[in-house]
Amino acid sequence: MRFSVFLNARSMAANEDRKLIQDLTSHATIAAELGFDAIFLPDHHFNGYMPIASDSYMYAAYLAAKLPQMHFGFSVTSVPLHHPVRFVERINILDQLTDGKLLVGVGSGTTPEEMIGFGVDYKDSKDISENNLAIAEQLWAKQMDDPAVTINNGPHQGRVLQRIAPAAYSPGHARLMPVAMKEASARRAAENAWPAFIPAFTPPQIGGTEPMKHVSKYFGIYRALLDEAGHSPETIARALDWTTHTYQLVHVAETDEQAREELEIILRAYQNAIEREAEFNARAEADDSNKKTDQTPNALTEDWIGTWCLYGSPETVVEHLKPYQALGIGNILCGTTTGPLTEERLRLGNQTLRLLSEKVMPAFKVAEPA
């Protein structure tokens, strides 16, 4: 089973942005040195949310030059916020820069506030996302002499006469990673032999204390669709190798008691940030086109902790993950910097990296032959 790091830290003020970027670069470098497989980045915008996430493709290119051995992923790109041409161009450039070690999570976005900043109504986001992905496939396939690709998708307009440059490094294009929450998304991943994100909840409830019930359900659907698609065993194995289950917050300490105490400190700061952001989200939900249908529970509740957190001593974390390995999950995505990135939060994040590397990951890694 692979282990990847999710750089999902927040900044609480403009004068903190630069240090956050520097600290996350250091954290990613430590993760690479400790043997983690990939760095995943978010795609979010506005109100001091996640400074690296305003253009995580640019930040990924910067890290790729420093950490050429690493895979890079996005969890997840909000497809309605990206013009299809820029979406394809950026992915192709990163695909080239990483020699194909790229995993592009795709989804329709999370908050109305982010949508309205790009001229997208939240109610239209799913349709715009689906259309953008279809247009992107046309752009990836287009040769110089093919007919023009016309783009007429909400705020995204255009007419592409020539090919996209650069060409992709990977056959066709870099791997996309849909969130396998709906059959259409799971089928898109399965038919293309792409990995998928496997969620631990079922909307409209975002949370719960039985995540494995949901993980098993969505993984089972995706796995059956992979078989139905008629891929070779080797192709299926490659897709499952990166099929990902995400924890927004992973925290490991020497004992369960220490881990729980530190987890609650992290979550209190995280919840304070969420409540600050909620004020701006509420302003964006002022009309019927930008109303959310689901609400995220308080991060200090057992519902949120049970769905989104992995914590404890190394021994406890190993036992927790064994059923996920047995199910067939290929990659565990670990939010190791969740919340405002203070000096203490960074210390705790680096503590988690070290303990995962030294005492958890060896239980799930197959030793290379001598």
N, C-alpha and C positions, 0 to 999 in steps of 0.2 A: 504494500500500500504506500502511495506517495504522500508527502506532507508539503503543503504550500503555505505561504504567509500572505495574509490579506492586510494591506496598508490602509486601514480605515480610520486613521486618527483625525481628530477635529482641532481646529484653532478657535479660540474664543475672542480674539482681537486682532486687528490688522498688524500690530507690531509683533505678533507671535508667528506670522506666516513664514517668514524667512527661516527662523530657527526650526520650525516644524519640518520644512523641506529638508534641511540639513540633517536633522535627527532621524527622519525616515530613511534617508540615504544611508546613514550609518547603520540603522537597524536592518535594512535590506542586505547590506554588505556582511553583517554578522550572520544573517540567515544563510547566505550563500556559503560562507566559510564553515558553517556547522552542518552542511549537507542537505538543506532543504531543497526541494525540487523546482519550485517556481515562486515567483512574486506575482500576486494578483492586485489589481488596482480598481478603485471605484470610479464611477462617472456621475458626479453630482455638481450642483451649481448654486451659488448665491448664499447670502447671509452668513458668511464665515464658516461654511459647513466643513469642507475638506479641501484645503488649498491645492493639493496636488491633483484633485479630481476634476478641476475645471478644464484641464487638458491632460488627461492621464496618458494619452497616446504620446504626447511630447515627453512627459516624464519617463514613460517606459523606454523611449528611445535613448534618453540620457542614461538610465540604469543599464540598458542593454550594452552600451559601450563599456561600462565599468564591470559588468558581470556577464561575460559572454557565455558562460556555461549554463546560465539559468534559462528556464522557460518563463514566459510572461503571459499573464492572462488578465481579463477584465471581468469584474463581477459587480454589476454587469453594465455593458454599454446601453444607455437609454436611446434606442434606435430612433424614436421620433425627433430627437433633438439634433440629429446629424443629417445634413444634406447628403443624399446618396453618393454623390461624386466624392465629397470629402471623406465619407465613411470608407469607400473603396480605396481611395488613394492612400489614406493613412494606414489602413490594414496592409496594403501591399508593401509599403515602405518598411513597416515593422516586420513583416514576413521576410523581407530580404535581409534586414539588419540582424534578425535573430536566427537566420538560416532555418526558418520554418518552425522555430520553437515558440509558437504563438497560439493562444487559445482565447477566442473572442466571445465572451458571454454576451448574449443579446436578450433584451427584454423591452417592455413598452414603457418603462418609467414608473416612478413612485409617488411624486407629489405634484399637485397643481402649480405650486410656486415655481418649480423648475420649468414646467411647461409654458407658463405665460411669458416667461423671460425670453422664450424662443418663438413666440407667436403661435403656440400650439394649445388648443383647448384639451383639457384632461379627458373629456368624454370622447375625443377623437383619437386619442393616443394609440390605442390598440390597432385601429384601422391604418393609421399613418405608419405604424411600425411594420405591419404586414406588407403594405405597399412598398415601403422603403427596402425591405429585404428582397422583394421580388425584383425591384429595379436594380438593386445591387447585383443580383445574379445576371441580369442582362448586361450590366456594365463589365462584369468580370469576363463574360463570354465574348464581348464585342471585339471584332477585329477591325483593322483600318478601313477596309472596303465594305463593311457591313452597313446596312441602313442606320440612320441616326436613332439614338435612344431618346425618346421624349419623356420628360419628367413633369408630371402634373399631379402633385400629391400634397394638398393642403399648402403649407408655407413653402414647400420645396418645389421649385420650378426649374426648367432648363431643357436644353437640347444638346446632346453630346454627339459630335460628328466623327471624332477620331477615337482611338483606343485609349484606355487608361494607362498612364505611365507612372511608376514602373510596372512591369508585369509582376505577377505573383511569383514567389519562390516555390510555394507548395503547388502540387498539381491542382488545377482549377483555381483555388485560392486557399488562404489559411482556414483552419478549422473554426467553425462557429460552434458555440455551446448554448443552445436554448435552455431555458428553465422548463423542465419537463412537468409542468403543472397542468397543462391542458394537452389533450390527445394530439392536437395539431402540432404543438411544439415538440412533443415527444416523437411524433412521426417524422417531423423534419430532421431531427437529430438522427433517428434510427435509419432512415432511408439514405442519408448521406454518410452514414457510419461516423458521425461526429459524437464526441462525448456530450454529456448533458449535466446540468445541475439538478440534483434530486432534493426537493424541498421536504421540510419536516413539519409542515402544517397544511391545512386545507382552508382556503378562504371561504367565508369572510372572517373566520376566526384566525388571528395571527398569534399563535401561541398554543400552549397546552403542555401537559406533562407526559405525553406518550409519543415522542417524536418518531420512534422506530415504526410505529403503526403507519404513519404517513410515508416515511422513507421507504418502507417495504412495498407499500401500494404503488408509489410512483416509479420506483426502480423496477418493479415487476412489469408494469405497463411498458416501460422503455425497453426492458430486456426482451420481452415477447415481440415487440415491434422490430428489434434488431434481428431476431431469428426469422421473422416473417419476411424481412427484406431480402433474405437469401444471400447474405454476405458469407465469405469464407470464415472459418474459425479464427484465422490470423487477423482478419479485418475487424471482427467482433472484439477480439482481445485488445486491439489497439484502441478501439472506442472506449472500452471499459477501463482501460489503463488510466484515463484521465477523467472518467465520470466522477463527479465531485459532490460531496456533501459539505455544506458550509456551516461553521460556527462563527457567529458575529463576535463572540468573545471566548477565547481560550486562555485559561490561567492555571499554571502548574506551580505548586510549592512543595516543600519537603513533606508536609503533612496535609491531610484533608482539612484540619481545623485552620491551619494557616492559609490555605488556598481559599476557603470560604470567607474568612475575615478580609483578606485582600480583595477578593472578588466584590464584596459588598462596597468597599471603598471605591473601587473602579466604577461600579454601577451607579453609585450616588452621583458622581461627577458626570457620568454619561447621561443620566436622567435629567440633570440640571440643564445640560446642553440641549437635549431633546425638547424640554419645556420652553426654552428660549426660542427654538426654531418653530415651535408650534404656533406662536403668535403670528409669525410671518405666513405660515401655511394657512392659517385661518383667514388672513386677508385675501389670499389667492382663491379661497373657496367661497368668495362673496357672490358668485352667480352660479346658475344651475349647470353651466358647462364645465365647471371646475370643482365638482363635489366628489370627494372620495366615498367609496362604499364600505371601506374597512378601516378599522382603527387599531393601531398598534398598542398593546397593553403596556402599562408601566413596567420599566425594566427591572424594578425591584420586586416584582411579583414572581411567584414560583412558576406561573404560566410562561413568562418570558424567559426566565432562567432555564426552565426545563426544555424549551425549544431551541434557544439560541446560544446557550453556554455549555462549555466543556471545561470542567475544573476538578481539582483534587490533587492528591499526590501522584507521582508517576505511576505507581501500581494501580491506583483507582482509574486513572485515565486509560491505561492499557486495557483493563477489564471492560471499561465502557466501550472501547473501540472494537473489541474482538467481534461482536455481532455484525458490525458494519463491514468489516473485512470478510466475514463469512457470507454476507449477503452478496458481495461483489463490488462494493464501492471501491474505486481505484485511487481516489485522491481526497484527502482531508484538508479543507481550507480553513486556516486558523487565523482569526482576528486577534492579533497579538498586541495591537496598539489602540484598541477601541476606546473612544472617549477623548476628552481634552488631553493633549500630549504634554503634560508637565514633566519635570525631571524625575519625579517619583514614578509617574506612569511609565516613562521610558525604562527606568530601572526594572520595574516589574515585568515589562514586556521582554526585556533582554533575559531576565531570569527564566521566563517561560521558554524562550528559544533554547536556552542552554539545557534545561531539564528535559524538554522534548527530544532534543538531539541526543543527549547522553543516556536517557533512561526510558524513553517511550519509543522512539523511532526504531531502535534496534530490534524491538519485538515484532516489527512488521516488515522489516527489510530482509530480502533474500541475499545471503552473502554471495559475492561474486566468486566464481571459481578461480583457484590459484593459477 
